[in-house]
């Protein structure tokens, strides 16, 4: 079996790759910065420096592949995220069709395509539609809000004892570890018994408000952690300093408004199939505590 994993250096892609490599199958990893995956090469993977919008490169890299893992990578300096999502999805779909790939596991979002003004949640729906037009069996995994977002705030948690997000303190979100997403993706990539085109929500073990998350952080880290709600405008300014174009800033603003809407996509009902095992307590102990000063 041959499996190709795009965006392999990200949190979800790397976890997926680790599990697929452990299964002993031929593993091709695609990344713009292959040096970040040197340890996986030592484990037997082959890394190719191919961008997600490189149609010719994707076709060549996926020859004779049985399955493809797809995740649209973030790109702040693109003129339009909407166009970027379509462009990369078309490149993936072309490679799938050209090489007759049998299975595709695609990472999108809860609520993908539910409305046109939800930022990348809306754009994920476009990706799903494009991949569904291929002859492949396609599974769209739709996860909730990443616990790993706390890792971008290590300095403020350790120094200021504060967590910052643009959501009301009583707004509950379906927190999920990217490890659990990668585990689910690898499971379906390695399983050749499923067929069709379908979606699967992944919502972690429970919904938590920002205040509930800081209570957990406070307990595990043995220090009081406060929550501060940021304005969406201030986050857009931060993205501007990181090189985001004006349209991307607007699109990301729409995303945060969608995620913070109490009657929006995160009001999705929970089902047993959407539950994943890693709790926030486990995440903080395993990933955050070891690197907090």
Order of alpha helices (4+ residues) and beta strands (2+ residues): beta-alpha-beta-alpha-beta-alpha-beta-alpha-beta-alpha-beta-beta-alpha-beta-beta-alpha-beta-beta-alpha-beta-alpha-alpha-alpha
